[in-house]
């Protein structure tokens, strides 16, 4: 019985560490979406100064739109996965002992 508790504690620790890695991966993914969104925003802001194109306002609006869409997708993706992670976190613990008794 004592070895079963030690194994169970190792399993719980491993599962908790996996949850932490998943949370960090979710945050990293959100920051990647944010970075890409900022690239499009900066491209839209600097387009008029770098290139002398007629109707550059149309291209700027398109780049600003892409920036907003990418940011919105990143935010939605982050909260969707955060909710999923929190829902699955309740399975960590000694719930498995109920099946072995």
Backbone as CSV, one residue per row, in Angstrom:
resi,resn,N_x,N_y,N_z,CA_x,CA_y,CA_z,C_x,C_y,C_z
1,UNK,0.827,-1.185,0.000,0.000,0.000,0.000,0.872,1.250,0.000
2,UNK,2.004,1.215,0.717,2.889,2.370,0.797,3.495,2.688,-0.566
3,UNK,3.878,1.660,-1.311,4.440,1.900,-2.639,3.391,2.457,-3.592
4,UNK,2.122,2.071,-3.374,1.059,2.592,-4.217,0.875,4.097,-3.989
5,UNK,1.014,4.546,-2.732,0.913,5.979,-2.444,2.067,6.744,-3.077
6,UNK,3.279,6.171,-3.042,4.436,6.829,-3.652,4.250,6.945,-5.159
7,UNK,3.767,5.902,-5.756,3.514,5.936,-7.201,2.441,6.959,-7.508
8,UNK,1.407,7.003,-6.682,0.323,7.941,-6.896,0.820,9.384,-6.776
9,UNK,1.700,9.671,-5.791,2.248,11.018,-5.649,3.098,11.395,-6.857
10,UNK,3.885,10.456,-7.370,4.682,10.715,-8.567,3.774,11.005,-9.758
11,UNK,2.687,10.263,-9.852,1.741,10.455,-10.945,1.090,11.831,-10.854
12,UNK,0.707,12.225,-9.644,0.083,13.533,-9.450,1.066,14.640,-9.810
13,UNK,2.317,14.518,-9.356,3.334,15.520,-9.664,3.548,15.623,-11.169
14,UNK,3.648,14.483,-11.838,3.847,14.470,-13.287,2.672,15.125,-13.997
15,UNK,1.457,14.852,-13.530,0.275,15.453,-14.149,0.236,16.956,-13.905
16,UNK,0.594,17.389,-12.704,0.619,18.832,-12.401,1.666,19.548,-13.247
17,UNK,2.824,18.941,-13.417,3.861,19.534,-14.260,3.404,19.591,-15.719
18,UNK,2.690,18.582,-16.156,2.169,18.596,-17.526,1.152,19.720,-17.700
19,UNK,0.318,19.946,-16.691,-0.646,21.047,-16.750,0.091,22.379,-16.816
20,UNK,1.143,22.538,-16.012,1.906,23.784,-16.038,2.551,24.021,-17.400
21,UNK,3.093,22.969,-17.998,3.677,23.105,-19.341,2.621,23.483,-20.358
22,UNK,1.430,22.913,-20.213,0.347,23.226,-21.138,-0.095,24.674,-20.983
23,UNK,-0.159,25.163,-19.748,-0.523,26.565,-19.507,0.525,27.486,-20.127
24,UNK,1.798,27.168,-19.927,2.860,27.993,-20.499,2.835,27.956,-22.024
25,UNK,2.532,26.813,-22.594,2.435,26.716,-24.054,1.272,27.556,-24.570
26,UNK,0.163,27.560,-23.839,-0.993,28.371,-24.227,-0.624,29.854,-24.181
27,UNK,0.080,30.275,-23.129,0.496,31.680,-23.031,1.471,32.043,-24.144
28,UNK,2.384,31.145,-24.440,3.350,31.386,-25.515,2.657,31.527,-26.868
29,UNK,1.647,30.703,-27.090,0.892,30.783,-28.336,0.164,32.116,-28.436
30,UNK,-0.425,32.571,-27.318,-1.095,33.869,-27.335,-0.104,34.991,-27.654
31,UNK,1.083,34.928,-27.052,2.079,35.955,-27.333,2.522,35.920,-28.791
32,UNK,2.534,34.762,-29.401,2.858,34.667,-30.827,1.784,35.333,-31.675
33,UNK,0.523,35.116,-31.326,-0.564,35.801,-32.022,-0.435,37.313,-31.849
34,UNK,-0.121,37.748,-30.632,0.023,39.172,-30.352,1.173,39.771,-31.157
35,UNK,2.290,39.072,-31.214,3.449,39.546,-31.978,3.115,39.680,-33.458
36,UNK,2.450,38.687,-34.008,2.074,38.741,-35.419,1.106,39.886,-35.675
37,UNK,0.170,40.089,-34.778,-0.768,41.188,-34.899,-0.038,42.528,-34.878
38,UNK,0.943,42.656,-34.010,1.715,43.901,-33.930,2.531,44.130,-35.207
39,UNK,3.042,43.060,-35.808,3.762,43.203,-37.079,2.864,43.800,-38.154
40,UNK,1.644,43.294,-38.254,0.708,43.824,-39.239,0.347,45.272,-38.919
41,UNK,0.191,45.595,-37.646,-0.127,46.961,-37.240,1.008,47.914,-37.602
42,UNK,2.232,47.524,-37.298,3.390,48.357,-37.623,3.546,48.496,-39.127
43,UNK,3.307,47.429,-39.860,3.380,47.507,-41.322,2.360,48.512,-41.846
44,UNK,1.163,48.495,-41.300,0.138,49.449,-41.723,0.499,50.881,-41.372
45,UNK,1.086,51.082,-40.191,1.458,52.426,-39.774,2.622,52.996,-40.576
46,UNK,3.562,52.158,-40.948,4.759,52.648,-41.623,4.654,52.612,-43.145
47,UNK,3.576,52.097,-43.677,3.445,51.957,-45.127,3.491,53.302,-45.831
48,UNK,2.811,54.295,-45.300,2.748,55.599,-45.936,4.114,56.284,-45.960
49,UNK,4.919,56.085,-44.945,6.228,56.727,-44.867,7.281,56.017,-45.714
50,UNK,7.158,54.725,-45.875,8.180,53.954,-46.587,7.928,53.942,-48.097
51,UNK,6.716,53.676,-48.483,6.383,53.567,-49.906,5.494,54.728,-50.332
52,UNK,5.776,55.270,-51.474,4.942,56.340,-52.030,3.988,55.722,-53.052
53,UNK,2.902,55.160,-52.549,1.919,54.485,-53.396,0.618,55.262,-53.310
54,UNK,-0.009,55.449,-54.453,-1.336,56.045,-54.429,-2.312,55.045,-53.826
55,UNK,-3.305,55.554,-53.170,-4.314,54.733,-52.495,-3.696,53.792,-51.455
56,UNK,-2.637,54.273,-50.812,-2.022,53.435,-49.771,-2.946,53.282,-48.566
57,UNK,-3.935,54.149,-48.465,-4.884,54.038,-47.350,-5.646,52.717,-47.407
58,UNK,-5.912,52.224,-48.613,-6.602,50.937,-48.767,-5.746,49.797,-48.223
59,UNK,-4.468,49.831,-48.560,-3.559,48.785,-48.064,-3.415,48.892,-46.548
60,UNK,-3.358,50.128,-46.033,-3.268,50.324,-44.587,-4.496,49.746,-43.879
61,UNK,-5.665,49.999,-44.424,-6.895,49.481,-43.821,-6.893,47.956,-43.826
62,UNK,-6.421,47.363,-44.918,-6.342,45.895,-44.999,-5.382,45.358,-43.938
63,UNK,-4.228,46.006,-43.792,-3.256,45.547,-42.788,-3.792,45.738,-41.372
64,UNK,-4.471,46.856,-41.118,-5.070,47.072,-39.802,-6.151,46.025,-39.530
65,UNK,-6.912,45.694,-40.563,-7.962,44.680,-40.411,-7.364,43.321,-40.077
66,UNK,-6.304,42.941,-40.818,-5.629,41.674,-40.527,-5.089,41.666,-39.099
67,UNK,-4.530,42.793,-38.672,-4.007,42.903,-37.318,-5.108,42.654,-36.286
68,UNK,-6.245,43.299,-36.470,-7.358,43.119,-35.542,-7.908,41.709,-35.552
69,UNK,-8.017,41.133,-36.743,-8.542,39.767,-36.857,-7.601,38.765,-36.182
70,UNK,-6.306,38.916,-36.412,-5.335,38.004,-35.806,-5.344,38.141,-34.289
71,UNK,-5.440,39.380,-33.802,-5.500,39.586,-32.355,-6.766,38.967,-31.766
72,UNK,-7.889,39.141,-32.431,-9.145,38.563,-31.951,-9.091,37.039,-31.935
73,UNK,-8.546,36.449,-32.995,-8.400,34.992,-33.041,-7.489,34.512,-31.910
74,UNK,-6.399,35.242,-31.657,-5.481,34.876,-30.580,-6.144,34.922,-29.219
75,UNK,-6.937,35.965,-28.973,-7.635,36.091,-27.689,-8.653,34.970,-27.515
76,UNK,-9.441,34.717,-28.562,-10.439,33.644,-28.485,-9.778,32.279,-28.286
77,UNK,-8.693,32.049,-29.002,-7.955,30.792,-28.885,-7.403,30.620,-27.469
78,UNK,-6.856,31.691,-26.908,-6.287,31.630,-25.556,-7.354,31.251,-24.531
79,UNK,-8.491,31.946,-24.555,-9.512,31.678,-23.548,-10.197,30.331,-23.761
80,UNK,-10.321,29.889,-25.009,-10.899,28.567,-25.266,-10.012,27.478,-24.669
81,UNK,-8.710,27.578,-24.905,-7.800,26.565,-24.379,-7.625,26.685,-22.872
82,UNK,-7.679,27.916,-22.344,-7.583,28.088,-20.893,-8.762,27.404,-20.201
83,UNK,-9.956,27.555,-20.762,-11.141,26.904,-20.203,-10.991,25.384,-20.256
84,UNK,-10.497,24.882,-21.370,-10.304,23.439,-21.515,-9.278,22.911,-20.513
85,UNK,-8.203,23.664,-20.298,-7.172,23.250,-19.344,-7.756,23.201,-17.938
86,UNK,-8.516,24.218,-17.559,-9.089,24.255,-16.215,-10.117,23.147,-16.018
87,UNK,-10.877,22.818,-17.061,-11.852,21.724,-16.946,-11.160,20.383,-16.766
88,UNK,-10.026,20.187,-17.426,-9.324,18.912,-17.332,-8.442,18.816,-16.101
89,UNK,-8.165,19.945,-15.447,-7.314,19.926,-14.266,-7.985,19.216,-13.094
90,UNK,-9.316,19.173,-13.085,-10.016,18.523,-11.969,-9.786,17.015,-11.948
91,UNK,-9.253,16.445,-13.017,-9.006,15.001,-13.067,-7.699,14.608,-12.381
92,UNK,-6.926,15.606,-11.942,-5.669,15.306,-11.270,-5.963,14.953,-9.820
93,UNK,-5.286,13.966,-9.324,-5.450,13.599,-7.926,-5.541,12.106,-7.765
94,UNK,-6.094,11.693,-6.641,-6.155,10.261,-6.373,-7.514,9.695,-6.761
95,UNK,-8.106,10.240,-7.818,-9.373,9.697,-8.298,-9.203,8.282,-8.817
96,UNK,-7.989,7.920,-9.249,-7.759,6.589,-9.790,-7.850,5.518,-8.706
97,UNK,-7.617,5.904,-7.452,-7.680,4.919,-6.383,-9.095,4.341,-6.251
98,UNK,-10.095,5.077,-6.640,-11.459,4.577,-6.563,-11.662,3.359,-7.469
99,UNK,-10.925,3.290,-8.559,-11.069,2.173,-9.482,-10.308,0.937,-9.030
100,UNK,-9.295,1.141,-8.190,-8.472,0.011,-7.767,-8.955,-0.614,-6.470
101,UNK,-9.846,0.053,-5.753,-10.315,-0.483,-4.476,-11.435,-1.466,-4.632
